[in-house]
Amino acid sequence: MTDTLFRATGLTKRYSGAAALDGLDLQLESGHIYALLGDPGSGRTTLLRCAAGLVKPDSGEIELLGETGDGLFAARHKMGLLIDSPALYRDLSIRNNLKLQGRILGDLPKGRIGKLMKALAITPRDTGNRSVGGCPNALKLKCAIAMAMLGFPNLVMLDEVFGGLDTDDSAMFRELAEQEMAERPMSILITGQFFSELYPFATDYLLLEKGKILKRYTREALQSRIPEDLHRTQELEEAFKAIRKEDLGA
């Protein structure tokens, strides 16, 4: 498999004349965790929807796992996605949601569902016999993350997941992500509005504004500019804001 798992070239998408994506270029390599940072309206979700085939770009090209054009349909079966909000069957339990997704994917090894539930601390005590519609939002989100990981995807794209997870849940997801990435060629892209939610978890940080990638940082480059004793949310946000202002003048 190619090291480049995803490539967007000149990607443009307009809604009512306004550009959600404006000639965006982006390349995602195997073995990285990407934080796609941008304010609401910057084009984050539109990019994910184009990558997933849910929205057709007005122009530009997408390459996924080395495939383009008609080959994208098959390649997208090796993607894990969570866009906008968890798409779950509200009348089914969490386990049965995962079982149904497993039947759609096919050929899952025995124990895969149990492994993901354990990794994300989704237990019978938490869920009981409830349908997923009656579960807390954090449990719904963890179920959706498990569904995105279920089919051993090579590329996972998740839309603002950290905003709905508490500290323990976020730590469990980080551990799961690192375990999955150690087992196969894989990358994860997570969108977010706040730098502090994704630092230092992500290996690469992409600044998206008005449908374009303005800047890309590696974790190591940021660590060299952010004091080690900064851990609080506001401190990290202020530090990153200062770096952005210095580099981009904004």
C-alpha positions as CSV (number, residue, x, y, z in Angstrom):
1,M,0.0,0.0,0.0
2,T,1.2,3.5,-0.8
3,D,2.4,5.6,2.1
4,T,0.1,8.4,0.9
5,L,-3.4,7.4,2.1
6,F,-5.2,10.5,1.0
7,R,-4.5,13.4,-1.4
8,A,-6.8,16.3,-2.3
9,T,-5.6,18.5,-5.2
10,G,-7.3,21.8,-6.0
11,L,-10.5,20.8,-4.2
12,T,-13.2,23.4,-4.5
13,K,-16.8,23.3,-3.2
14,R,-19.2,26.2,-3.2
15,Y,-22.6,26.7,-1.5
16,S,-24.8,29.5,-2.8
17,G,-21.7,31.1,-4.3
18,A,-19.6,31.0,-1.1
19,A,-16.5,28.8,-1.1
20,A,-16.5,26.2,1.6
21,L,-13.3,24.7,0.0
22,D,-11.2,27.0,-2.2
23,G,-8.6,25.1,-4.2
24,L,-7.6,23.0,-1.1
25,D,-4.5,20.9,-1.4
26,L,-3.9,18.2,1.3
27,Q,-1.8,15.0,1.6
28,L,-2.1,12.5,4.4
29,E,0.6,10.0,5.0
30,S,0.5,6.6,6.8
31,G,1.5,6.6,10.4
32,H,0.3,10.1,11.3
33,I,-2.4,11.6,13.5
34,Y,-3.6,14.9,11.9
35,A,-5.4,17.7,13.7
36,L,-7.4,19.8,11.3
37,L,-8.0,23.0,13.2
38,G,-10.4,25.7,12.1
39,D,-13.3,27.8,13.2
40,P,-16.9,27.0,12.3
41,G,-17.3,27.6,8.6
42,S,-13.7,27.1,7.7
43,G,-14.5,24.0,5.6
44,R,-13.6,21.2,8.0
45,T,-16.8,19.1,7.7
46,T,-17.1,19.8,3.9
47,L,-13.7,18.3,3.4
48,L,-14.6,15.2,5.3
49,R,-17.9,14.9,3.4
50,C,-16.1,15.2,0.1
51,A,-13.5,12.6,1.1
52,A,-16.4,10.2,2.1
53,G,-18.2,10.7,-1.2
54,L,-21.2,12.3,0.5
55,V,-20.6,15.6,-1.3
56,K,-19.3,16.0,-4.9
57,P,-16.7,18.8,-5.2
58,D,-17.1,21.4,-7.9
59,S,-13.6,20.9,-9.0
60,G,-10.4,19.2,-8.0
61,E,-9.3,15.6,-7.5
62,I,-9.4,13.2,-4.6
63,E,-7.0,10.2,-4.4
64,L,-7.7,7.6,-1.7
65,L,-5.4,4.6,-1.0
66,G,-3.9,5.1,-4.4
67,E,-7.3,5.1,-6.2
68,T,-9.0,7.9,-8.1
69,G,-12.2,8.2,-10.1
70,D,-14.3,5.0,-10.2
71,G,-11.8,3.3,-7.9
72,L,-12.8,5.6,-5.0
73,F,-16.0,3.6,-4.3
74,A,-14.0,0.4,-3.3
75,A,-11.3,2.4,-1.5
76,R,-13.9,4.1,0.7
77,H,-14.6,0.7,2.3
78,K,-11.3,1.0,4.0
79,M,-12.2,4.3,5.6
80,G,-13.7,4.9,9.1
81,L,-15.9,7.9,9.4
82,L,-17.7,10.0,12.0
83,I,-19.1,13.2,10.4
84,D,-21.4,15.8,11.9
85,S,-23.0,13.5,14.6
86,P,-23.1,9.7,15.4
87,A,-25.3,7.9,12.8
88,L,-26.8,5.2,15.0
89,Y,-29.9,3.1,15.1
90,R,-31.6,4.6,18.1
91,D,-33.8,1.5,18.8
92,L,-30.9,-0.9,19.0
93,S,-28.4,-1.3,21.8
94,I,-24.8,-0.3,21.4
95,R,-23.6,-3.9,20.9
96,N,-26.3,-4.5,18.3
97,N,-25.4,-1.3,16.5
98,L,-21.9,-2.7,16.3
99,K,-23.1,-6.1,15.3
100,L,-25.1,-4.7,12.4
101,Q,-22.2,-2.6,11.2
102,G,-20.1,-5.8,11.4
103,R,-22.5,-7.6,9.1
104,I,-22.3,-4.8,6.6
105,L,-18.5,-4.9,6.7
106,G,-18.3,-8.7,6.7
107,D,-15.4,-11.0,7.7
108,L,-14.7,-9.5,11.1
109,P,-12.7,-11.8,13.4
110,K,-14.4,-13.0,16.5
111,G,-14.0,-10.7,19.4
112,R,-13.4,-7.5,17.4
113,I,-16.6,-5.9,18.8
114,G,-15.7,-6.9,22.4
115,K,-12.2,-5.6,22.0
116,L,-13.3,-2.2,20.9
117,M,-16.0,-1.9,23.6
118,K,-13.4,-2.8,26.2
119,A,-10.9,-0.4,24.9
120,L,-13.5,2.4,25.1
121,A,-14.9,1.2,28.4
122,I,-18.4,0.5,27.0
123,T,-19.7,-2.0,29.6
124,P,-23.0,-3.7,30.2
125,R,-23.2,-1.7,33.5
126,D,-23.1,1.5,31.5
127,T,-25.5,0.5,28.8
128,G,-27.8,-2.1,30.5
129,N,-30.5,-3.2,28.1
130,R,-31.1,0.3,26.9
131,S,-31.4,1.2,23.2
132,V,-28.7,3.6,22.2
133,G,-31.2,6.4,22.0
134,G,-31.5,6.3,25.7
135,C,-27.8,6.4,26.4
136,P,-25.8,9.5,27.4
137,N,-24.2,11.5,24.5
138,A,-20.7,10.4,25.5
139,L,-21.7,6.7,25.2
140,K,-23.3,7.4,21.8
141,L,-20.0,9.1,20.7
142,K,-17.9,6.2,21.9
143,C,-20.2,3.8,20.0
144,A,-19.7,5.8,16.9
145,I,-15.9,5.8,17.3
146,A,-16.0,2.0,17.7
147,M,-18.0,1.8,14.5
148,A,-15.5,3.9,12.7
149,M,-12.7,1.6,13.8
150,L,-14.6,-1.7,13.4
151,G,-13.5,-2.7,9.9
152,F,-9.7,-2.2,10.4
153,P,-9.7,1.0,8.3
154,N,-6.5,2.5,6.9
155,L,-7.8,6.0,7.1
156,V,-10.1,7.3,9.9
157,M,-11.7,10.7,9.7
158,L,-13.5,12.0,12.9
159,D,-15.4,15.3,13.2
160,E,-14.8,17.1,16.5
161,V,-14.9,14.0,18.7
162,F,-12.9,15.4,21.6
163,G,-15.5,18.0,22.5
164,G,-17.8,15.2,23.5
165,L,-15.4,13.1,25.5
166,D,-14.3,13.6,29.1
167,T,-10.6,13.3,30.1
168,D,-10.7,9.6,30.8
169,D,-12.5,8.8,27.5
170,S,-10.1,10.9,25.6
171,A,-7.2,9.0,27.1
172,M,-8.7,5.7,26.2
173,F,-9.3,6.8,22.6
174,R,-5.7,7.9,22.3
175,E,-4.5,4.5,23.6
176,L,-6.8,2.7,21.2
177,A,-5.7,4.9,18.2
178,E,-2.0,4.1,19.0
179,Q,-2.7,0.4,19.2
180,E,-4.6,0.3,15.9
181,M,-1.9,2.3,14.1
182,A,0.8,-0.1,15.3
183,E,-1.1,-3.0,13.7
184,R,-1.4,-1.7,10.1
185,P,-0.8,1.2,7.7
186,M,-3.1,3.8,9.1
187,S,-3.7,7.5,9.7
188,I,-6.3,9.4,11.6
189,L,-7.5,12.9,10.9
190,I,-9.5,14.7,13.6
191,T,-11.1,18.0,13.1
192,G,-11.4,20.5,16.0
193,Q,-11.8,24.1,16.8
194,F,-9.5,24.1,19.9
195,F,-5.8,23.4,19.8
196,S,-5.7,22.3,23.4
197,E,-8.0,19.4,22.8
198,L,-5.6,17.8,20.3
199,Y,-2.1,18.7,21.6
200,P,0.1,16.9,22.1
201,F,-1.9,13.8,20.9
202,A,-1.7,14.7,17.1
203,T,1.6,14.4,15.3
204,D,0.7,17.1,12.7
205,Y,-1.4,20.2,13.0
206,L,-3.1,21.7,9.9
207,L,-4.6,25.2,10.0
208,L,-7.7,25.6,7.9
209,E,-9.3,28.9,7.1
210,K,-11.7,29.9,4.4
211,G,-11.3,26.5,2.7
212,K,-7.5,26.6,2.4
213,I,-4.7,25.0,4.5
214,L,-2.7,28.0,5.7
215,K,0.0,26.3,7.7
216,R,1.2,22.9,8.8
217,Y,3.1,22.1,12.0
218,T,4.7,19.0,13.3
219,R,4.3,18.2,17.0
220,E,8.1,18.5,17.5
221,A,8.1,22.0,15.9
222,L,5.4,23.1,18.3
223,Q,7.0,21.5,21.3
224,S,10.1,23.5,20.6
225,R,8.0,26.7,20.9
226,I,5.6,25.8,23.7
227,P,7.0,25.7,27.2
228,E,6.9,22.2,28.8
229,D,5.1,23.5,31.9
230,L,2.0,24.7,30.0
231,H,-0.8,22.2,30.5
232,R,-3.9,24.2,31.2
233,T,-6.4,24.7,28.4
234,Q,-6.2,28.5,28.4
235,E,-2.4,28.5,28.6
236,L,-2.1,26.2,25.6
237,E,-4.7,28.2,23.6
238,E,-2.8,31.4,24.2
239,A,0.5,29.9,23.4
240,F,-0.8,28.5,20.0
241,K,-2.5,31.9,19.3
242,A,0.8,33.6,19.7
243,I,2.6,31.1,17.4
244,R,-0.1,31.6,14.8
245,K,0.1,35.4,15.1
246,E,3.9,35.3,14.7
247,D,3.8,33.0,11.7
248,L,0.7,34.3,9.9
249,G,0.2,37.8,11.3
250,A,-3.4,36.8,12.5
